[in-house]
Amino acid sequence: MTTWTPEKSEEAMIAGILEGSPDAVGVAVVRLTCGCRKMAAVDAKGDPASKLIIYRDKAQSICDLCKKDDGAFHRVEAAFIHWTPTAPTDGEKKIIEEKVLGTMPVPTSH
Protein backbone atom coordinates (compact mmCIF):
# COMPACT_ATOMS: atom_id res chain seq x y z
CA MET A 1 0.00 0.00 0.00
CA THR A 2 1.33 3.42 -0.97
CA THR A 3 1.63 6.04 1.75
CA TRP A 4 0.86 9.43 0.28
CA THR A 5 1.96 12.73 1.75
CA PRO A 6 0.87 16.23 0.80
CA GLU A 7 2.82 18.11 -1.82
CA LYS A 8 4.15 21.55 -0.87
CA SER A 9 1.37 23.19 -2.86
CA GLU A 10 -1.29 21.22 -0.92
CA GLU A 11 0.03 21.95 2.58
CA ALA A 12 -1.33 25.52 2.83
CA MET A 13 -4.77 24.43 1.66
CA ILE A 14 -4.81 21.57 4.20
CA ALA A 15 -3.78 23.96 6.99
CA GLY A 16 -6.56 26.37 6.04
CA ILE A 17 -9.17 23.62 5.95
CA LEU A 18 -8.07 22.32 9.36
CA GLU A 19 -8.07 25.82 10.84
CA GLY A 20 -11.72 26.24 9.87
CA SER A 21 -12.75 22.75 10.94
CA PRO A 22 -12.35 22.27 14.71
CA ASP A 23 -13.89 18.76 14.66
CA ALA A 24 -11.52 17.50 11.96
CA VAL A 25 -9.12 14.61 12.53
CA GLY A 26 -7.80 14.81 8.98
CA VAL A 27 -8.26 16.13 5.46
CA ALA A 28 -9.16 13.88 2.55
CA VAL A 29 -7.02 14.75 -0.48
CA VAL A 30 -7.99 13.55 -3.95
CA ARG A 31 -5.63 14.25 -6.84
CA LEU A 32 -7.13 14.10 -10.30
CA THR A 33 -5.32 13.27 -13.54
CA CYS A 34 -6.14 16.76 -14.88
CA GLY A 35 -4.17 18.42 -12.07
CA CYS A 36 -7.16 19.57 -10.06
CA ARG A 37 -7.51 18.65 -6.37
CA LYS A 38 -10.51 17.87 -4.19
CA MET A 39 -10.19 18.27 -0.40
CA ALA A 40 -12.47 18.15 2.63
CA ALA A 41 -11.98 17.77 6.36
CA VAL A 42 -13.30 14.61 8.02
CA ASP A 43 -14.30 14.04 11.63
CA ALA A 44 -13.67 11.03 13.89
CA LYS A 45 -16.75 9.25 12.47
CA GLY A 46 -15.62 9.74 8.88
CA ASP A 47 -18.27 12.38 8.22
CA PRO A 48 -17.54 15.68 6.48
CA ALA A 49 -16.20 18.37 8.82
CA SER A 50 -15.95 21.04 6.09
CA LYS A 51 -17.26 21.81 2.65
CA LEU A 52 -15.67 20.07 -0.32
CA ILE A 53 -13.11 22.28 -2.05
CA ILE A 54 -12.07 21.73 -5.65
CA TYR A 55 -9.12 23.78 -6.88
CA ARG A 56 -6.21 23.81 -9.28
CA ASP A 57 -2.79 25.19 -8.38
CA LYS A 58 -1.81 28.44 -10.07
CA ALA A 59 -5.13 28.65 -11.94
CA GLN A 60 -8.10 31.01 -11.76
CA SER A 61 -10.50 28.05 -11.59
CA ILE A 62 -10.77 24.31 -11.99
CA CYS A 63 -10.51 22.73 -15.43
CA ASP A 64 -13.47 22.47 -17.82
CA LEU A 65 -13.71 18.71 -17.31
CA CYS A 66 -14.04 19.12 -13.52
CA LYS A 67 -16.67 21.81 -14.11
CA LYS A 68 -18.65 19.20 -16.04
CA ASP A 69 -18.18 16.10 -13.86
CA ASP A 70 -17.03 17.44 -10.44
CA GLY A 71 -13.84 15.39 -10.62
CA ALA A 72 -15.22 11.97 -11.53
CA PHE A 73 -13.87 8.89 -9.75
CA HIS A 74 -12.39 7.36 -12.90
CA ARG A 75 -10.00 10.33 -13.11
CA VAL A 76 -8.57 9.88 -9.59
CA GLU A 77 -4.80 9.62 -9.61
CA ALA A 78 -4.26 9.43 -5.84
CA ALA A 79 -6.43 9.66 -2.74
CA PHE A 80 -5.42 9.74 0.92
CA ILE A 81 -6.19 11.33 4.25
CA HIS A 82 -3.67 13.69 5.81
CA TRP A 83 -4.12 13.11 9.55
CA THR A 84 -3.82 15.68 12.33
CA PRO A 85 -1.34 15.04 15.18
CA THR A 86 -4.32 13.96 17.34
CA ALA A 87 -5.47 11.41 14.76
CA PRO A 88 -7.43 8.30 15.72
CA THR A 89 -5.87 4.87 16.20
CA ASP A 90 -4.70 2.88 13.19
CA GLY A 91 -7.85 0.73 13.33
CA GLU A 92 -10.08 3.80 13.41
CA LYS A 93 -8.09 5.37 10.57
CA LYS A 94 -8.73 2.31 8.39
CA ILE A 95 -12.49 2.50 9.03
CA ILE A 96 -12.55 6.24 8.27
CA GLU A 97 -10.45 5.80 5.11
CA GLU A 98 -12.81 3.11 3.80
CA LYS A 99 -15.86 5.26 4.55
CA VAL A 100 -14.39 8.41 2.99
CA LEU A 101 -12.29 7.02 0.12
CA GLY A 102 -13.89 3.64 -0.50
CA THR A 103 -12.21 0.28 -0.84
CA MET A 104 -11.41 0.29 -4.55
CA PRO A 105 -7.72 0.58 -5.37
CA VAL A 106 -6.76 3.91 -6.88
CA PRO A 107 -5.54 3.49 -10.46
CA THR A 108 -1.82 3.97 -10.91
CA SER A 109 -1.83 4.44 -14.69
CA HIS A 110 -4.34 5.23 -17.41
N, C-alpha and C positions, 0 to 999 in steps of 0.2 A: 504494500500500500504506500502510495506517495504521500509524503508530508509536505503540504504547501505552506508557504509563508508569504506575507504581503510584500509586494514590490514597494519600492520607495514612494512611487506615485500614489499608491493606495493607502499608505500609512496615515496621511493627514485626513483623508476622508473617513477612515475607521475611527480615528481619534475624535473627530467631530460628531460622528454618529453615537459613539459611546458617551460623549459629554452630554448629549441631549437625551440619553436613554438610561435613566438611573436603575432600571430593573434588569438591564442587559447583563448577560454573562459572556456574550460574544457577539461577533458580527459575521453573518454569512456573506461570503464573497464569491461571486460567480463571474468568471471571465468568459467572454464570448469570442468566437473566432474572428469577429469583425473588429475587435479592439475595444468594444464597449464593456462596461462593468455594471453588474447589479449588486447592490449591497443592502442589508437590513440587519438591525440588531435583533437578537433573540433572547428570550428570558429562560429561566431555569426549567421551564416546562416545554421549551421548544416552540413557544408561541412568539409572534412578532412583538418586538419591544420598540419598534420605530416604523416609520413609513419606508417603503421600498424606494431606493434611489437608483436610477439608471443614469450613467454618465459616461463620457468619453474624455480621456486625458487630452488637454490642449485643444479642445474643440468647443465651439459655441453650443452644440447640442449633440445628441446621440445620432447614430447613422440612420439613413432612410429605412433600412431593413428592420432595425429595432423599433422605429416609429410604427412600422406595419405590424410586427409580430411580438412586440414587447420582449425581445430576446428569447426566442423559442429554444426549448430544451435541446433540440438536435444541433444547435450551434454552440453548445457549452464546450469550452476548451478545458476549464478547470473549475472546481467548486470545493470550497472548504470553509470552515469556521475558524476565525481568529478569536481565540479565547482571551478573556480578561485574566489578570493575575489571581482573581478569586473564583476561577472557573470550577465547575462541578468535578466530581470524580471521573475517572476514565470510563466507568460503566455508564454513568449518567451522560457523559459526552457522546458516547456511541448511540444512545437512545435519541438524544437531541439531534445528532447529525442525520440519523435515519429519518426522523420526522421532518427535518428542514430540507435536507438535500436528496432524500430518497435512498434507495438501495441499489440502483442501477450504476454500473461502473461508468465513469466519465470517459468519453472517447479520447484517445490519445493522438489519433490522426484522422484525417478526412479524405 
